[in-house]
Amino acid sequence: MSIGPASPPLVRLSKLSKWYDHGAIRTVVLAEASLTVDDGQFVVVLGPSGSGKTTLLNIIGAMDTPSSGSVLVAGVDVGRSSPGECAVFRRDKIGFVFQFYNLFPTLTAAENVEAGLEVLSLSRAEVKRRTREYLHAVGLADRVGAFPAQLSGGQQQRVAIARALAKEPPLVLADEPTGNLDRDTGEQVVRLMRELSRRTGAAFVVVTHNAEIAKMADRVVHIVGGKVVEE
């Protein structure tokens, strides 16, 4: 039986660097970081505050540009793309989950998820279907009409996860998703993300300083001082 060629990684970073020049002073945030992420993997990037992990995430998600090196994500050369191309890439390929949820306070849980789908060319019926499906998947089928202020922190983060996954992207990027939650709630949220990664096939890259989260990862990448020092 012949075996075909392996699929290329969903994410491939090669000798990625990021620095800022302030006159004669150069501040290096990332120093030749290399990383691959395969389809469906749940990867945790572990490092202390100021280590460069959020910058790494922002470059993968085309929210920032590298100073040198290459960034290929889902077949897109992100580092060489125009701002308009980056906007299309983020719309079509990336779901984002943030530490502080980034929900619209005047919209219900369902409306927050729907708002994340408005940028896609979907019928109204499909928007409604996906909203119901993903709020149910995160355990909030009975809270679709609740406003963020009526939800706990963990529930708000579940809405944010539903919003990210409802786009059905190949990659979800999560920046300190448990940073505003207590330990038990944070672990529940991470377990949920891992379960949904398995269920949907979406890869997750989660950056955190919380070593407990790393126990639930398929792969752990340590980053210190802008350098990937261990996988």
C-alpha positions in Angstrom: 0.0 0.0 0.0 1.5 3.4 -1.0 1.4 6.3 1.3 0.9 9.7 -0.1 2.9 12.8 0.9 2.2 14.2 4.4 0.1 17.3 4.5 2.1 20.5 5.1 1.7 22.1 8.5 -1.2 24.5 9.1 1.3 26.9 10.6 5.0 27.2 9.8 7.2 29.9 11.3 10.8 30.0 10.2 13.4 32.1 12.0 10.8 34.6 12.9 12.1 37.8 14.6 10.4 41.0 15.7 12.2 44.1 17.0 11.5 47.8 17.5 14.1 50.5 16.9 14.1 53.6 19.1 16.9 55.7 17.8 20.1 53.7 18.3 18.4 51.3 20.7 16.9 48.1 19.4 14.4 46.1 21.5 14.2 42.5 20.4 10.8 40.8 21.2 11.2 37.6 19.2 14.6 36.1 18.1 14.5 33.6 15.2 11.6 31.6 16.6 10.6 28.6 14.6 7.4 26.6 15.1 5.0 24.3 13.2 1.4 23.5 14.1 -0.5 20.7 12.3 -4.2 20.6 11.5 -6.3 19.9 14.6 -3.5 20.2 17.1 -4.0 21.8 20.5 -0.7 23.7 21.2 0.1 25.7 24.3 2.8 28.4 24.1 4.1 28.7 27.7 6.1 31.6 29.0 6.2 34.4 31.5 4.9 37.9 30.9 7.1 39.8 28.5 8.6 36.7 26.9 7.2 37.4 23.4 4.4 34.9 23.3 1.6 37.4 22.6 3.6 39.0 19.8 4.1 35.5 18.4 0.3 35.0 18.5 -0.4 38.4 16.9 2.0 37.7 14.0 0.4 34.3 13.4 -3.0 36.0 13.3 -1.8 38.8 11.0 -2.4 41.4 13.7 1.3 42.3 13.6 4.1 42.0 11.0 7.5 40.3 11.5 10.8 42.1 11.2 12.4 39.1 9.5 11.7 35.4 8.9 8.7 33.8 7.3 5.1 33.1 8.4 3.0 30.6 6.5 -0.5 30.0 7.8 -3.1 27.9 5.9 -1.1 28.4 2.7 -1.0 32.2 3.1 2.3 34.0 3.3 1.1 36.3 6.1 4.4 38.2 6.5 4.3 39.4 2.9 0.6 40.1 2.6 -0.9 43.5 2.2 -3.2 45.0 5.0 -6.2 44.2 2.8 -5.1 40.6 2.3 -4.4 40.2 6.0 -8.0 41.4 6.8 -9.4 38.7 4.4 -7.1 36.1 6.0 -8.2 37.0 9.5 -11.9 36.9 8.4 -11.6 33.5 6.7 -8.9 31.6 8.5 -8.7 32.7 12.2 -10.9 32.7 15.2 -9.7 34.8 18.2 -10.3 34.4 21.9 -9.1 37.1 24.2 -8.4 37.4 28.0 -11.1 39.9 28.5 -13.7 38.3 26.2 -14.2 41.4 24.0 -18.0 40.9 24.0 -20.4 43.7 23.1 -22.1 44.7 26.3 -25.4 45.8 24.7 -25.8 42.5 22.7 -27.0 39.2 24.0 -24.9 36.0 23.9 -26.6 35.0 20.6 -26.2 38.5 19.1 -22.5 38.5 20.0 -22.0 35.3 18.1 -24.0 36.6 15.2 -21.9 39.7 15.1 -18.8 37.6 14.5 -20.5 36.0 11.5 -21.6 39.2 9.8 -18.3 39.5 8.0 -18.9 36.2 6.2 -21.1 35.7 3.2 -23.7 33.6 4.9 -27.5 33.5 4.7 -29.5 34.7 7.7 -30.6 31.1 8.3 -27.1 29.8 8.3 -26.0 32.6 10.8 -28.9 31.5 13.1 -28.1 27.8 12.7 -24.4 28.3 13.5 -25.2 30.5 16.5 -27.5 27.9 18.0 -25.1 25.1 17.3 -22.0 26.7 18.8 -23.7 28.2 21.9 -25.1 24.7 22.5 -21.6 23.2 22.0 -20.2 25.5 24.8 -23.1 24.6 27.1 -25.0 27.9 26.9 -28.2 26.8 25.0 -30.3 28.2 27.9 -28.4 31.5 28.0 -28.7 32.7 24.4 -30.7 35.8 25.5 -28.5 36.8 28.3 -26.4 40.0 28.2 -22.7 39.8 29.2 -23.4 41.5 32.5 -25.8 38.7 33.3 -23.1 36.0 32.7 -20.2 34.8 34.9 -16.7 35.3 33.6 -16.5 31.7 32.5 -19.8 31.9 30.7 -18.6 35.1 28.9 -15.5 33.3 27.8 -17.7 30.4 26.5 -19.6 32.9 24.4 -16.3 34.2 23.0 -15.2 30.6 22.2 -18.6 30.0 20.4 -18.1 33.2 18.4 -14.6 32.2 17.4 -15.6 28.7 16.3 -18.9 29.7 14.6 -16.8 31.1 11.8 -15.5 27.5 11.4 -11.9 28.5 10.9 -9.0 26.1 10.6 -7.2 27.9 13.4 -8.2 29.5 16.7 -5.7 31.8 18.6 -6.3 32.2 22.3 -4.4 34.9 24.2 -4.3 34.2 28.0 -7.9 32.9 27.8 -8.0 32.0 31.6 -6.2 35.1 32.8 -9.4 36.7 34.0 -10.8 33.5 35.5 -10.3 31.6 38.8 -8.3 28.4 38.6 -11.2 25.9 38.5 -13.2 28.0 35.9 -10.0 28.4 33.8 -9.4 24.7 33.7 -13.0 24.1 32.7 -12.6 26.6 29.8 -9.4 25.0 28.6 -10.9 21.5 28.7 -13.8 22.8 26.7 -11.5 24.3 24.1 -9.6 21.1 23.8 -12.8 19.1 23.5 -14.1 21.4 20.8 -10.8 21.2 18.9 -11.3 17.5 18.8 -14.9 17.8 17.7 -14.5 20.5 15.1 -11.0 19.7 13.8 -9.8 23.3 14.4 -6.3 23.7 15.6 -5.8 25.9 18.7 -2.7 27.9 19.7 -3.1 29.0 23.3 -0.6 31.4 24.9 -0.4 31.5 28.7 1.9 31.8 31.7 -0.2 29.1 33.5 1.7 25.9 33.6 -1.4 23.9 34.6 -2.9 24.5 31.2 0.1 22.8 29.5 -1.0 19.5 31.0 -4.0 19.5 28.6 -2.0 20.2 25.4 -1.0 18.0 22.5 2.3 19.9 22.4 3.9 22.5 24.6 6.2 25.2 23.3 8.3 27.1 25.9 9.3 30.7 25.0 11.7 32.7 27.1 13.2 36.0 26.1 11.7 35.8 22.6 13.3 32.4 21.9 11.6 29.1 21.6 13.8 27.0 23.9 11.9 23.7 24.2 9.1 21.7 22.6 
